[in-house]
């Protein structure tokens, strides 16, 4: 619900899929299925869903386990990340960035 407010204030939230349910790189159809599933569960998906089939985000920080929350700047440079994407962490990051 906060993603809408953040968008209005200049911040964006994205959800990234690295693989589909079969462990293969996600296709556009996989992304659309995931969005539809989330919309059915929570009523809406207020952020963009992107695929990273080459796992470039994970590779940029030397690997890791999912989920990972990221802070990227306008040039898509990683400014921060944390293993285990907790809502409280993301909320704190965004509120501090958008002050």
N, C-alpha and C positions, 0 to 999 in steps of 0.2 A: 504494500500500500504506500510505502514511503518513496518508492521509485518514481512515482509521478511528481511528487514535490521536488525530488532531487533533479529530475529532468528540467523542471521549470526554473531551477536555480543554477543550471549549467553543468550538472553531473549526470553521468549515464551509468546504468547497470546493465551488464551483459551476462548471459549464462553461456558457458562454453562446453560443448560435448566433444570428447576426444575419441569416443568409440560408440558403436551401437550395442545392442543387447547381445550380439554374437562376438563381440570383441574386435569388430572390424571398423575401419574409419567410417565416420558418420556420413551418410548421403543427405541431400536436401530433403528427401522423403523422411529420413530418420528424424531430422530436426523438426519437421512439420508434425510428425507423429508425437514427438515429445511435447511440443507446445500444446497440441490438442489434448494430450493426457493431463498435463498440468492445468489447463483451462477447465477441464472436466472436474478435477479434484478441488481446485481453489477458486474457480470462477473466472480467472483471467491470468494472463502472463504479462505483467507491466514492464517487461524488459525484453530486449532482443536476444534471441538464441542463435549462437554462432557455432560453426564446426571448426575444429582444429585437428584435422585428421593426421597431420604431421607431428602433432604434439610439440609444436614450437614453443609454447609457453612453458611447459614442463621442462623441456630441454634447456631453456634460457636460464633456469635456476638450478640445473644439475640434477633434475629428477625429483621424485617425491611421490607421495600417495595422494589420492583424491579423497575428499574435495579439497581444493585450494582456493582461497579468496585472493584476488589480485587488486592492486592499485596501479593503473596505467595512466600516463599523462597523455596530452593531446597528440603526441608523436608515437604513442603506443610503446613507450619505454616503461619497463617495470620499476615502479618506485617503492613497492612494498608487496609482500605476500605473506600468507600464513597457511600452514597445513591445517585442515579441518575448518572449513568455512562456517564460522559461527555468526549468527545474525548480529549479536552484540558487537563483534569486531567490525563488521561491515558498517553498521550504523555509526559507530564511533569514528571510523575513517572518513566516511562521507560528511558527517557533520563538521568535523575538523577541517576538511578540505574546502567546504562551501561557506565558511565563515567570512 
